[in-house]
Amino acid sequence: MNRIRKLRHNPAAAEDLDVTAFMNLMIVLVPVLLLSMTLAHTRVIELDLPWGAAAEQLLDAETVRFEVIIDADGFVVRDGREAIIKTVPRQADAYDYRTLSLVMQELKRSVPEKRDIALLLAPEVSYQILVSVMDCVRSYTVSDNGTPFPVELFPVISLGDAPVVPVDGVARAGQPQGDRT
């Protein structure tokens, strides 16, 4: 009987596990992690990249398609059938983004349901110029009672290479291709 009492009063078996410190840590850690997740926000711009010749065959010929060709001489805005809508030349070694924005606003007024545009780049166009043109064709800012807010133009942007056409023996991007026979 003495042996049974020893087992019943064993101090190591009767002691409980103390998790109070761990629970306090979790109470503080969970809100901190949730708050840090909202601060780590990444901005993403969706682009539609061309799929090659198969993508050209899927397009409907009657659908309006706007293109902006960017080369060393400036911008050429045209429809998908190679008709030039507006040419915006470079001004004093700088691209004229303001005029391009006005042309985009006029195009949006003419076809308000249109949301996509293609940017065709010459090889010498830098990344910064591409980003500036993307910002210019995506939206513009309007001020209402001193409060600026963006107005959407063409948020769905496709990228491609500018057509290269030989002019007087020199290859130049951005001109209508015409007949190549």
VEXNU-759810 format. One record per residue: residue number from 0; z, y, x of N, C-alpha, C in turn. Coordinates in steps of 0.2 Angstrom, whole numbers. Layout:
@k:NUM, n.z:Z, n.y:Y, n.x:X, ca.z:Z, ca.y:Y, ca.x:X, c.z:Z, c.y:Y, c.x:X
...
END
This chain:
@k:0, n.z:0, n.y:-6, n.x:4, ca.z:0, ca.y:0, ca.x:0, c.z:0, c.y:6, c.x:4
@k:1, n.z:3, n.y:6, n.x:10, ca.z:3, ca.y:11, ca.x:14, c.z:-4, c.y:13, c.x:17
@k:2, n.z:-8, n.y:8, n.x:17, ca.z:-15, ca.y:9, ca.x:20, c.z:-19, c.y:12, c.x:15
@k:3, n.z:-18, n.y:11, n.x:8, ca.z:-22, ca.y:15, ca.x:3, c.z:-20, c.y:22, c.x:3
@k:4, n.z:-14, n.y:24, n.x:4, ca.z:-12, ca.y:31, ca.x:4, c.z:-15, c.y:34, c.x:9
@k:5, n.z:-16, n.y:32, n.x:15, ca.z:-19, ca.y:35, ca.x:21, c.z:-26, c.y:37, c.x:19
@k:6, n.z:-30, n.y:32, n.x:16, ca.z:-36, ca.y:34, ca.x:14, c.z:-37, c.y:39, c.x:9
@k:7, n.z:-32, n.y:40, n.x:4, ca.z:-32, ca.y:45, ca.x:-1, c.z:-31, c.y:52, c.x:2
@k:8, n.z:-27, n.y:52, n.x:6, ca.z:-25, ca.y:59, ca.x:9, c.z:-28, c.y:61, c.x:16
@k:9, n.z:-34, n.y:58, n.x:17, ca.z:-38, ca.y:60, ca.x:23, c.z:-40, c.y:67, c.x:23
@k:10, n.z:-38, n.y:71, n.x:27, ca.z:-40, ca.y:78, ca.x:27, c.z:-47, c.y:80, c.x:28
@k:11, n.z:-51, n.y:76, n.x:32, ca.z:-58, ca.y:77, ca.x:33, c.z:-62, c.y:75, c.x:27
@k:12, n.z:-60, n.y:70, n.x:23, ca.z:-64, ca.y:69, ca.x:17, c.z:-63, c.y:74, c.x:11
@k:13, n.z:-57, n.y:77, n.x:11, ca.z:-55, ca.y:81, ca.x:5, c.z:-58, c.y:88, c.x:6
@k:14, n.z:-60, n.y:90, n.x:12, ca.z:-63, ca.y:97, ca.x:14, c.z:-70, c.y:98, c.x:11
@k:15, n.z:-71, n.y:104, n.x:7, ca.z:-77, ca.y:106, ca.x:4, c.z:-82, c.y:110, c.x:9
@k:16, n.z:-88, n.y:109, n.x:8, ca.z:-93, ca.y:113, ca.x:13, c.z:-93, c.y:120, c.x:10
@k:17, n.z:-92, n.y:125, n.x:14, ca.z:-92, ca.y:132, ca.x:13, c.z:-99, c.y:135, c.x:14
@k:18, n.z:-102, n.y:137, n.x:8, ca.z:-109, ca.y:140, ca.x:8, c.z:-109, c.y:147, c.x:6
@k:19, n.z:-104, n.y:150, n.x:6, ca.z:-103, ca.y:157, ca.x:4, c.z:-107, c.y:162, c.x:8
@k:20, n.z:-107, n.y:161, n.x:15, ca.z:-111, ca.y:165, ca.x:20, c.z:-118, c.y:164, c.x:19
@k:21, n.z:-120, n.y:158, n.x:18, ca.z:-127, ca.y:157, ca.x:17, c.z:-130, c.y:160, c.x:10
@k:22, n.z:-126, n.y:160, n.x:5, ca.z:-128, ca.y:163, ca.x:-1, c.z:-128, c.y:170, c.x:-1
@k:23, n.z:-124, n.y:173, n.x:3, ca.z:-124, ca.y:181, ca.x:4, c.z:-130, c.y:183, c.x:8
@k:24, n.z:-132, n.y:179, n.x:13, ca.z:-138, ca.y:180, ca.x:16, c.z:-144, c.y:179, c.x:12
@k:25, n.z:-145, n.y:175, n.x:8, ca.z:-151, ca.y:174, ca.x:3, c.z:-151, c.y:180, c.x:-2
@k:26, n.z:-145, n.y:182, n.x:-4, ca.z:-145, ca.y:188, ca.x:-9, c.z:-148, c.y:194, c.x:-6
@k:27, n.z:-147, n.y:195, n.x:1, ca.z:-150, ca.y:201, ca.x:4, c.z:-157, c.y:199, c.x:6
@k:28, n.z:-158, n.y:193, n.x:9, ca.z:-165, ca.y:192, ca.x:11, c.z:-171, c.y:192, c.x:6
@k:29, n.z:-170, n.y:189, n.x:0, ca.z:-175, ca.y:189, ca.x:-5, c.z:-178, c.y:195, c.x:-7
@k:30, n.z:-173, n.y:200, n.x:-8, ca.z:-176, ca.y:207, ca.x:-10, c.z:-180, c.y:210, c.x:-4
@k:31, n.z:-177, n.y:209, n.x:2, ca.z:-181, ca.y:212, ca.x:8, c.z:-187, c.y:209, c.x:9
@k:32, n.z:-188, n.y:203, n.x:8, ca.z:-195, ca.y:200, ca.x:9, c.z:-199, c.y:202, c.x:3
@k:33, n.z:-197, n.y:203, n.x:-3, ca.z:-201, ca.y:205, ca.x:-9, c.z:-204, c.y:212, c.x:-8
@k:34, n.z:-199, n.y:216, n.x:-5, ca.z:-201, ca.y:223, ca.x:-4, c.z:-206, c.y:224, c.x:2
@k:35, n.z:-206, n.y:220, n.x:7, ca.z:-210, ca.y:220, ca.x:13, c.z:-217, c.y:217, c.x:11
@k:36, n.z:-218, n.y:213, n.x:6, ca.z:-224, ca.y:210, ca.x:4, c.z:-228, c.y:216, c.x:0
@k:37, n.z:-225, n.y:220, n.x:-3, ca.z:-229, ca.y:226, ca.x:-7, c.z:-231, c.y:231, c.x:-2
@k:38, n.z:-228, n.y:231, n.x:4, ca.z:-230, ca.y:236, ca.x:9, c.z:-236, c.y:234, c.x:13
@k:39, n.z:-237, n.y:227, n.x:14, ca.z:-242, ca.y:224, ca.x:18, c.z:-248, c.y:223, c.x:13
@k:40, n.z:-252, n.y:229, n.x:12, ca.z:-258, ca.y:228, ca.x:7, c.z:-264, c.y:230, c.x:11
@k:41, n.z:-269, n.y:225, n.x:10, ca.z:-275, ca.y:226, ca.x:14, c.z:-280, c.y:228, c.x:9
@k:42, n.z:-284, n.y:233, n.x:11, ca.z:-290, ca.y:235, ca.x:7, c.z:-296, c.y:232, c.x:9
@k:43, n.z:-300, n.y:229, n.x:4, ca.z:-306, ca.y:225, ca.x:5, c.z:-311, c.y:228, c.x:1
@k:44, n.z:-317, n.y:229, n.x:4, ca.z:-323, ca.y:231, ca.x:1, c.z:-328, c.y:225, c.x:1
@k:45, n.z:-330, n.y:224, n.x:-5, ca.z:-335, ca.y:218, ca.x:-6, c.z:-342, c.y:220, c.x:-5
@k:46, n.z:-345, n.y:216, n.x:-1, ca.z:-352, ca.y:217, ca.x:1, c.z:-356, c.y:211, c.x:-2
@k:47, n.z:-362, n.y:212, n.x:-4, ca.z:-367, ca.y:207, ca.x:-5, c.z:-372, c.y:206, c.x:0
@k:48, n.z:-371, n.y:201, n.x:4, ca.z:-376, ca.y:200, ca.x:10, c.z:-382, c.y:197, c.x:7
@k:49, n.z:-388, n.y:198, n.x:10, ca.z:-394, ca.y:195, ca.x:8, c.z:-394, c.y:188, c.x:10
@k:50, n.z:-397, n.y:184, n.x:6, ca.z:-398, ca.y:177, ca.x:7, c.z:-405, c.y:175, c.x:10
@k:51, n.z:-409, n.y:179, n.x:11, ca.z:-415, ca.y:177, ca.x:14, c.z:-421, c.y:178, c.x:9
@k:52, n.z:-426, n.y:174, n.x:10, ca.z:-432, ca.y:174, ca.x:6, c.z:-431, c.y:171, c.x:-1
@k:53, n.z:-426, n.y:167, n.x:-2, ca.z:-424, ca.y:164, ca.x:-8, c.z:-421, c.y:169, c.x:-13
@k:54, n.z:-417, n.y:174, n.x:-10, ca.z:-414, ca.y:179, ca.x:-14, c.z:-420, c.y:184, c.x:-17
@k:55, n.z:-425, n.y:185, n.x:-13, ca.z:-430, ca.y:190, ca.x:-16, c.z:-434, c.y:187, c.x:-22
@k:56, n.z:-435, n.y:180, n.x:-22, ca.z:-438, ca.y:177, ca.x:-27, c.z:-434, c.y:177, c.x:-34
@k:57, n.z:-427, n.y:177, n.x:-33, ca.z:-423, ca.y:177, ca.x:-39, c.z:-423, c.y:184, c.x:-43
@k:58, n.z:-425, n.y:189, n.x:-39, ca.z:-425, ca.y:196, ca.x:-42, c.z:-430, c.y:197, c.x:-48
@k:59, n.z:-428, n.y:200, n.x:-53, ca.z:-433, ca.y:202, ca.x:-58, c.z:-437, c.y:208, c.x:-56
@k:60, n.z:-443, n.y:208, n.x:-57, ca.z:-448, ca.y:213, ca.x:-54, c.z:-447, c.y:220, c.x:-58
@k:61, n.z:-444, n.y:219, n.x:-64, ca.z:-444, ca.y:225, ca.x:-69, c.z:-437, c.y:228, c.x:-68
@k:62, n.z:-432, n.y:225, n.x:-64, ca.z:-426, ca.y:228, ca.x:-63, c.z:-426, c.y:234, c.x:-58
@k:63, n.z:-423, n.y:239, n.x:-59, ca.z:-423, ca.y:245, ca.x:-55, c.z:-418, c.y:243, c.x:-49
@k:64, n.z:-420, n.y:244, n.x:-43, ca.z:-416, ca.y:243, ca.x:-37, c.z:-417, c.y:248, c.x:-32
@k:65, n.z:-411, n.y:252, n.x:-30, ca.z:-411, ca.y:257, ca.x:-26, c.z:-410, c.y:255, c.x:-19
@k:66, n.z:-413, n.y:258, n.x:-14, ca.z:-412, ca.y:257, ca.x:-7, c.z:-411, c.y:263, c.x:-3
@k:67, n.z:-407, n.y:263, n.x:2, ca.z:-406, ca.y:269, ca.x:7, c.z:-408, c.y:266, c.x:14
@k:68, n.z:-413, n.y:268, n.x:17, ca.z:-415, ca.y:266, ca.x:23, c.z:-412, c.y:271, c.x:28
@k:69, n.z:-408, n.y:269, n.x:33, ca.z:-405, ca.y:273, ca.x:38, c.z:-408, c.y:272, c.x:45
@k:70, n.z:-411, n.y:277, n.x:48, ca.z:-414, ca.y:276, ca.x:54, c.z:-412, c.y:282, c.x:58
@k:71, n.z:-415, n.y:283, n.x:64, ca.z:-413, ca.y:289, ca.x:69, c.z:-415, c.y:295, c.x:66
@k:72, n.z:-420, n.y:296, n.x:61, ca.z:-423, ca.y:302, ca.x:59, c.z:-419, c.y:304, c.x:52
@k:73, n.z:-415, n.y:300, n.x:49, ca.z:-411, ca.y:302, ca.x:43, c.z:-411, c.y:296, c.x:38
@k:74, n.z:-411, n.y:298, n.x:32, ca.z:-411, ca.y:294, ca.x:26, c.z:-418, c.y:294, c.x:22
@k:75, n.z:-420, n.y:288, n.x:20, ca.z:-425, ca.y:288, ca.x:15, c.z:-422, c.y:284, c.x:9
@k:76, n.z:-422, n.y:287, n.x:3, ca.z:-420, ca.y:284, ca.x:-3, c.z:-426, c.y:282, c.x:-7
@k:77, n.z:-426, n.y:276, n.x:-9, ca.z:-432, ca.y:273, ca.x:-12, c.z:-430, c.y:268, c.x:-17
@k:78, n.z:-435, n.y:266, n.x:-22, ca.z:-434, ca.y:261, ca.x:-26, c.z:-436, c.y:254, c.x:-23
@k:79, n.z:-435, n.y:249, n.x:-26, ca.z:-436, ca.y:242, ca.x:-24, c.z:-444, c.y:241, c.x:-23
@k:80, n.z:-448, n.y:245, n.x:-26, ca.z:-455, ca.y:244, ca.x:-25, c.z:-458, c.y:248, c.x:-20
@k:81, n.z:-454, n.y:251, n.x:-15, ca.z:-456, ca.y:255, ca.x:-9, c.z:-459, c.y:262, c.x:-11
@k:82, n.z:-457, n.y:264, n.x:-17, ca.z:-459, ca.y:271, ca.x:-19, c.z:-453, c.y:276, c.x:-16
@k:83, n.z:-455, n.y:281, n.x:-12, ca.z:-450, ca.y:285, ca.x:-10, c.z:-447, c.y:290, c.x:-15
@k:84, n.z:-441, n.y:290, n.x:-16, ca.z:-438, ca.y:295, ca.x:-21, c.z:-436, c.y:301, c.x:-17
@k:85, n.z:-433, n.y:301, n.x:-11, ca.z:-431, ca.y:307, ca.x:-8, c.z:-430, c.y:305, c.x:0
@k:86, n.z:-432, n.y:310, n.x:4, ca.z:-431, ca.y:309, ca.x:11, c.z:-426, c.y:314, c.x:13
@k:87, n.z:-421, n.y:312, n.x:17, ca.z:-416, ca.y:317, ca.x:19, c.z:-416, c.y:317, c.x:27
@k:88, n.z:-419, n.y:321, n.x:30, ca.z:-420, ca.y:321, ca.x:37, c.z:-413, c.y:323, c.x:40
@k:89, n.z:-412, n.y:322, n.x:47, ca.z:-406, ca.y:324, ca.x:51, c.z:-407, c.y:331, c.x:52
@k:90, n.z:-401, n.y:334, n.x:52, ca.z:-400, ca.y:342, ca.x:53, c.z:-396, c.y:343, c.x:59
@k:91, n.z:-399, n.y:346, n.x:64, ca.z:-396, ca.y:348, ca.x:70, c.z:-392, c.y:342, c.x:73
@k:92, n.z:-395, n.y:336, n.x:74, ca.z:-392, ca.y:330, ca.x:77, c.z:-386, c.y:327, c.x:73
@k:93, n.z:-386, n.y:329, n.x:67, ca.z:-381, ca.y:326, ca.x:62, c.z:-384, c.y:324, c.x:56
@k:94, n.z:-382, n.y:318, n.x:53, ca.z:-384, ca.y:316, ca.x:47, c.z:-382, c.y:320, c.x:41
@k:95, n.z:-386, n.y:321, n.x:36, ca.z:-384, ca.y:326, ca.x:30, c.z:-381, c.y:322, c.x:24
@k:96, n.z:-375, n.y:320, n.x:25, ca.z:-372, ca.y:316, ca.x:20, c.z:-371, c.y:320, c.x:13
@k:97, n.z:-370, n.y:326, n.x:13, ca.z:-369, ca.y:330, ca.x:7, c.z:-376, c.y:330, c.x:3
@k:98, n.z:-382, n.y:330, n.x:6, ca.z:-388, ca.y:330, ca.x:2, c.z:-389, c.y:323, c.x:0
@k:99, n.z:-387, n.y:318, n.x:4, ca.z:-387, ca.y:311, ca.x:2, c.z:-383, c.y:310, c.x:-4
@k:100, n.z:-377, n.y:312, n.x:-4, ca.z:-372, ca.y:312, ca.x:-10, c.z:-375, c.y:315, c.x:-16
@k:101, n.z:-378, n.y:321, n.x:-16, ca.z:-382, ca.y:324, ca.x:-21, c.z:-387, c.y:320, c.x:-24
@k:102, n.z:-391, n.y:317, n.x:-20, ca.z:-397, ca.y:312, ca.x:-22, c.z:-394, c.y:306, c.x:-26
@k:103, n.z:-388, n.y:303, n.x:-23, ca.z:-385, ca.y:298, ca.x:-26, c.z:-382, c.y:300, c.x:-33
@k:104, n.z:-379, n.y:305, n.x:-34, ca.z:-377, ca.y:308, ca.x:-40, c.z:-382, c.y:309, c.x:-45
@k:105, n.z:-388, n.y:311, n.x:-43, ca.z:-394, ca.y:312, ca.x:-48, c.z:-397, c.y:305, c.x:-50
@k:106, n.z:-397, n.y:300, n.x:-45, ca.z:-399, ca.y:293, ca.x:-47, c.z:-394, c.y:290, c.x:-52
@k:107, n.z:-388, n.y:291, n.x:-51, ca.z:-383, ca.y:288, ca.x:-56, c.z:-383, c.y:292, c.x:-63
@k:108, n.z:-385, n.y:298, n.x:-63, ca.z:-386, ca.y:301, ca.x:-69, c.z:-392, c.y:298, c.x:-73
@k:109, n.z:-398, n.y:297, n.x:-69, ca.z:-404, ca.y:294, ca.x:-72, c.z:-403, c.y:287, c.x:-74
@k:110, n.z:-399, n.y:283, n.x:-71, ca.z:-397, ca.y:276, ca.x:-73, c.z:-390, c.y:275, c.x:-72
@k:111, n.z:-386, n.y:277, n.x:-77, ca.z:-379, ca.y:276, ca.x:-77, c.z:-376, c.y:269, c.x:-77
@k:112, n.z:-379, n.y:264, n.x:-79, ca.z:-377, ca.y:257, ca.x:-79, c.z:-378, c.y:254, c.x:-73
@k:113, n.z:-382, n.y:257, n.x:-68, ca.z:-383, ca.y:254, ca.x:-62, c.z:-377, c.y:254, c.x:-57
@k:114, n.z:-375, n.y:249, n.x:-54, ca.z:-369, ca.y:249, ca.x:-50, c.z:-371, c.y:246, c.x:-43
@k:115, n.z:-377, n.y:244, n.x:-41, ca.z:-378, ca.y:241, ca.x:-35, c.z:-383, c.y:245, c.x:-31
@k:116, n.z:-383, n.y:245, n.x:-24, ca.z:-388, ca.y:248, ca.x:-20, c.z:-388, c.y:244, c.x:-14
@k:117, n.z:-394, n.y:245, n.x:-10, ca.z:-395, ca.y:241, ca.x:-4, c.z:-396, c.y:246, c.x:2
@k:118, n.z:-392, n.y:245, n.x:7, ca.z:-392, ca.y:249, ca.x:13, c.z:-396, c.y:245, c.x:18
@k:119, n.z:-402, n.y:248, n.x:20, ca.z:-406, ca.y:245, ca.x:25, c.z:-405, c.y:249, c.x:32
@k:120, n.z:-403, n.y:245, n.x:37, ca.z:-401, ca.y:249, ca.x:43, c.z:-406, c.y:247, c.x:49
@k:121, n.z:-408, n.y:253, n.x:53, ca.z:-412, ca.y:252, ca.x:59, c.z:-407, c.y:249, c.x:64
@k:122, n.z:-410, n.y:246, n.x:69, ca.z:-405, ca.y:243, ca.x:75, c.z:-401, c.y:248, c.x:78
@k:123, n.z:-403, n.y:255, n.x:79, ca.z:-400, ca.y:260, ca.x:83, c.z:-394, c.y:263, c.x:79
@k:124, n.z:-393, n.y:261, n.x:72, ca.z:-388, ca.y:264, ca.x:68, c.z:-381, c.y:262, c.x:70
@k:125, n.z:-376, n.y:266, n.x:71, ca.z:-370, ca.y:264, ca.x:73, c.z:-365, c.y:262, c.x:67
@k:126, n.z:-360, n.y:259, n.x:69, ca.z:-355, ca.y:256, ca.x:64, c.z:-352, c.y:262, c.x:60
@k:127, n.z:-350, n.y:268, n.x:63, ca.z:-347, ca.y:273, ca.x:60, c.z:-352, c.y:277, c.x:55
@k:128, n.z:-359, n.y:277, n.x:57, ca.z:-363, ca.y:280, ca.x:52, c.z:-364, c.y:275, c.x:46
@k:129, n.z:-364, n.y:269, n.x:47, ca.z:-364, ca.y:264, ca.x:41, c.z:-358, c.y:265, c.x:37
@k:130, n.z:-352, n.y:266, n.x:39, ca.z:-346, ca.y:267, ca.x:35, c.z:-347, c.y:273, c.x:32
@k:131, n.z:-349, n.y:279, n.x:35, ca.z:-350, ca.y:285, ca.x:32, c.z:-355, c.y:285, c.x:26
@k:132, n.z:-360, n.y:281, n.x:27, ca.z:-365, ca.y:281, ca.x:21, c.z:-362, c.y:277, c.x:16
@k:133, n.z:-359, n.y:271, n.x:17, ca.z:-356, ca.y:267, ca.x:12, c.z:-351, c.y:271, c.x:8
@k:134, n.z:-347, n.y:276, n.x:11, ca.z:-342, ca.y:280, ca.x:8, c.z:-346, c.y:285, c.x:3
@k:135, n.z:-352, n.y:287, n.x:6, ca.z:-356, ca.y:292, ca.x:2, c.z:-359, c.y:289, c.x:-4
@k:136, n.z:-362, n.y:283, n.x:-4, ca.z:-365, ca.y:280, ca.x:-9, c.z:-360, c.y:277, c.x:-14
@k:137, n.z:-354, n.y:275, n.x:-12, ca.z:-349, ca.y:272, ca.x:-17, c.z:-346, c.y:276, c.x:-22
@k:138, n.z:-344, n.y:283, n.x:-20, ca.z:-341, ca.y:287, ca.x:-24, c.z:-342, c.y:294, c.x:-21
@k:139, n.z:-340, n.y:299, n.x:-26, ca.z:-339, ca.y:306, ca.x:-23, c.z:-333, c.y:309, c.x:-27
@k:140, n.z:-330, n.y:314, n.x:-24, ca.z:-324, ca.y:317, ca.x:-27, c.z:-325, c.y:323, c.x:-31
@k:141, n.z:-322, n.y:324, n.x:-37, ca.z:-323, ca.y:329, ca.x:-41, c.z:-316, c.y:332, c.x:-42
@k:142, n.z:-315, n.y:339, n.x:-42, ca.z:-309, ca.y:342, ca.x:-43, c.z:-308, c.y:344, c.x:-50
@k:143, n.z:-303, n.y:342, n.x:-53, ca.z:-301, ca.y:344, ca.x:-60, c.z:-294, c.y:348, c.x:-60
@k:144, n.z:-294, n.y:354, n.x:-61, ca.z:-288, ca.y:358, ca.x:-61, c.z:-284, c.y:357, c.x:-55
@k:145, n.z:-288, n.y:357, n.x:-49, ca.z:-285, ca.y:357, ca.x:-43, c.z:-283, c.y:350, c.x:-41
@k:146, n.z:-284, n.y:345, n.x:-45, ca.z:-282, ca.y:338, ca.x:-43, c.z:-289, c.y:334, c.x:-42
@k:147, n.z:-290, n.y:332, n.x:-36, ca.z:-296, ca.y:328, ca.x:-34, c.z:-296, c.y:321, c.x:-37
@k:148, n.z:-301, n.y:318, n.x:-39, ca.z:-301, ca.y:311, ca.x:-41, c.z:-308, c.y:309, c.x:-40
@k:149, n.z:-309, n.y:302, n.x:-38, ca.z:-316, ca.y:300, ca.x:-36, c.z:-320, c.y:298, c.x:-42
@k:150, n.z:-326, n.y:299, n.x:-42, ca.z:-331, ca.y:296, ca.x:-47, c.z:-335, c.y:291, c.x:-44
@k:151, n.z:-336, n.y:285, n.x:-48, ca.z:-340, ca.y:280, ca.x:-45, c.z:-347, c.y:281, c.x:-45
@k:152, n.z:-351, n.y:279, n.x:-40, ca.z:-358, ca.y:279, ca.x:-40, c.z:-361, c.y:272, c.x:-40
@k:153, n.z:-361, n.y:270, n.x:-34, ca.z:-364, ca.y:263, ca.x:-33, c.z:-359, c.y:259, c.x:-29
@k:154, n.z:-354, n.y:256, n.x:-32, ca.z:-349, ca.y:252, ca.x:-28, c.z:-351, c.y:245, c.x:-25
@k:155, n.z:-356, n.y:242, n.x:-28, ca.z:-359, ca.y:236, ca.x:-25, c.z:-364, c.y:237, c.x:-20
@k:156, n.z:-362, n.y:235, n.x:-14, ca.z:-367, ca.y:237, ca.x:-8, c.z:-369, c.y:231, c.x:-5
@k:157, n.z:-376, n.y:231, n.x:-4, ca.z:-379, ca.y:225, ca.x:0, c.z:-382, c.y:228, c.x:6
@k:158, n.z:-382, n.y:224, n.x:11, ca.z:-384, ca.y:226, ca.x:18, c.z:-390, c.y:222, c.x:20
@k:159, n.z:-395, n.y:226, n.x:24, ca.z:-401, ca.y:222, ca.x:26, c.z:-403, c.y:226, c.x:32
@k:160, n.z:-409, n.y:223, n.x:35, ca.z:-412, ca.y:227, ca.x:41, c.z:-418, c.y:231, c.x:38
@k:161, n.z:-419, n.y:237, n.x:41, ca.z:-424, ca.y:242, ca.x:39, c.z:-431, c.y:239, c.x:41
@k:162, n.z:-436, n.y:240, n.x:36, ca.z:-442, ca.y:237, ca.x:38, c.z:-445, c.y:241, c.x:44
@k:163, n.z:-448, n.y:238, n.x:49, ca.z:-451, ca.y:241, ca.x:55, c.z:-458, c.y:241, c.x:54
@k:164, n.z:-461, n.y:247, n.x:55, ca.z:-469, ca.y:247, ca.x:54, c.z:-471, c.y:251, c.x:60
@k:165, n.z:-477, n.y:248, n.x:63, ca.z:-480, ca.y:252, ca.x:69, c.z:-483, c.y:258, c.x:66
@k:166, n.z:-482, n.y:264, n.x:69, ca.z:-485, ca.y:270, ca.x:68, c.z:-488, c.y:273, c.x:74
@k:167, n.z:-494, n.y:273, n.x:75, ca.z:-498, ca.y:275, ca.x:81, c.z:-495, c.y:271, c.x:87
@k:168, n.z:-495, n.y:264, n.x:86, ca.z:-493, ca.y:260, ca.x:91, c.z:-485, c.y:260, c.x:93
@k:169, n.z:-481, n.y:264, n.x:89, ca.z:-474, ca.y:264, ca.x:90, c.z:-471, c.y:261, c.x:84
@k:170, n.z:-466, n.y:256, n.x:85, ca.z:-463, ca.y:253, ca.x:79, c.z:-458, c.y:258, c.x:77
@k:171, n.z:-457, n.y:260, n.x:70, ca.z:-453, ca.y:264, ca.x:68, c.z:-450, c.y:261, c.x:61
@k:172, n.z:-443, n.y:262, n.x:60, ca.z:-440, ca.y:259, ca.x:54, c.z:-440, c.y:264, c.x:49
@k:173, n.z:-440, n.y:262, n.x:42, ca.z:-439, ca.y:266, ca.x:37, c.z:-446, c.y:269, c.x:33
@k:174, n.z:-452, n.y:267, n.x:35, ca.z:-458, ca.y:269, ca.x:32, c.z:-460, c.y:264, c.x:27
@k:175, n.z:-463, n.y:265, n.x:22, ca.z:-466, ca.y:260, ca.x:17, c.z:-470, c.y:256, c.x:21
@k:176, n.z:-470, n.y:249, n.x:19, ca.z:-474, ca.y:244, ca.x:23, c.z:-481, c.y:244, c.x:21
@k:177, n.z:-483, n.y:245, n.x:15, ca.z:-489, ca.y:244, ca.x:13, c.z:-492, c.y:237, c.x:14
@k:178, n.z:-499, n.y:237, n.x:15, ca.z:-502, ca.y:231, ca.x:16, c.z:-502, c.y:229, c.x:24
@k:179, n.z:-500, n.y:223, n.x:25, ca.z:-500, ca.y:221, ca.x:32, c.z:-505, c.y:217, c.x:35
@k:180, n.z:-511, n.y:216, n.x:31, ca.z:-516, ca.y:212, ca.x:33, c.z:-520, c.y:214, c.x:39
END
